[in-house]
Amino acid sequence: MTRHPVRFASRIAFALLLAASPVVMCAQANQHIDAKPELPFSQAVLAGNTLYVAGQEGPENGKLEGVSIETQTTNAIIAIQKVVEKAGFKMTDLVTVTVFLGDLNDVPKMNEIYKKLMPNPRPARATVQVAGLIGNAKIEISAIAVKQ
């Protein structure tokens, strides 16, 4: 059986690329932030100088039912701030945020609170409507922070 030189060379190049990839290199050094045994995920994972913050909801006194979008937004951002700071980052280290909403009609009210609580310059953001959130939340926010 003869090996095709181009395919063989491309496989070697791909293997070398993977071996040098920062994602592969830092995967073994990940630090899980605020991993609670009762939850099936970590609140955040630190990989190198990048912090991946899990989606945060905004319950009030442990409840979501009947809690306004303004209060849930405030509490979700405060929850992100706590996780970010626990990992040794600052809110100004946020580079991107994803906002999941149960109803896009809540965007104007959410934006009012978001603009007050997110530092300038604000991170890039995507906002999407989803079919549902855990606990019938109105909002969930996830974030990525990079420390320079």
N, C-alpha and C positions, 0 to 999 in steps of 0.2 A: 504494500500500500504506500503510495507516495503522498506526501503532504503538499498542498498547494501553498507556495511561498507567501502569497499575499494574505491568505486566510490565517496562516500560522503567525505571520508578523503582526497582523491586526489583533489576534488573540493575546499575544505577548504584550503589545502596547496597551490593550485594555486592562490586562492584569496589573501592569505597572501603574497605570492611572488609578486603579482601585487601591492599590497598595499605598499610593501617595496621597490619596484623598483625605482632606481634613475631617470629613464626616466619619470615615472608617477609623482614622487615627484617634478621634476623640470619643468614639462610641464606647470604648472601654473605660473612659474616665468620667462618664456621666455622673452627675451628682443629683440625686432626687431631693427636691425641697418640699418639706412639709408633707411627706408621704404618710397618710393616716391609714392605719390597718383596716378601718371599717370601709374605706373607699377602694375601688378597683383601679385607681390611678394615682399619680402624684400631682400635687398642686402645681409643680413646675419641675422642669428638668434643665440642669445647667450642662451644656455641652461646649467645652472650650470657653469662649467669651460670650456665648449666646444663651439666653434664658428663654425657654419656651414655657409660657404660663398657660395652664389649663383653663378652660372656660369657667368663668365665675358668674354665678347668679347673685341676685340681691335680695335675699329674704330679710324680713324685718321680724325680730324676735323668733327666728326659726320658721316663720311662715311666709308663704308667697301669696296665698289666696287673699284677695282684696287689697293687696299692696299696690300702690300707684306705680306707673312707669317711672315717674320722677324718683321715687324712693328706691325702687329696684335698681335704677341706673346708678344712683349715688352709692348704694351699698355694693354693687358689683365693682365699681371703680375703686372704692375703698378696699375691697377684698383683693383686687389686683395690686394695689399699692402695698398692702401688707406682705403679699408673697414676694413682690419685687424687692422690697426693702429687706426682707428676711434673707434673701439670696445675696445681699450686699450690693444691689443695684439701686438706681434712682429712677423715678418716673420719667426723667428726661432721657433715659437710656432706651425708652420704648421706640421701636422703629416701625412697627406695624401692629394694628389692632383689627380684630374681626368682631363685628357686632352681629349677633343673631337675634332677630326680633320675631315675636309671634304675630305681630301686626305692623305693617309698614306705616299705618296711620299714626303710630307712636313716634315716628322719626322726629318731628318738630320738637316735641317735649323732651325726648331723649337728647337731642342736639343741644338744647338749652343747658341741661345739666352737664353734658359732656364738655361743652366749651368752657364752663366754669371750673371744672375739676381737672381737665387734662392740661399739662404744662405746654407752654410754647417753646420751641416750635412743636406743633402737634404731630404725632406719628401718622404715617399713611394709614388709611382705614378702608375696609370693605364693610358694607352693611347689607345683610340679606334677610329676607323673610323665610322662616322655616315652618314646617307643618306643625311642630310642637316642640316644647322644651320640657326637660325633666321637672316634675312638680308643678307643671302648668305655669312656669315662669313666663314673664313677659319679655325678658331679656337675658342674654348670656353673652359675656365678653371674654375673648381670649386675646393674648398678646405675645409679642416677641420683643425682647430687649437685647441690645448688644452693648457690651462695655468696651469702650475704646482704650 
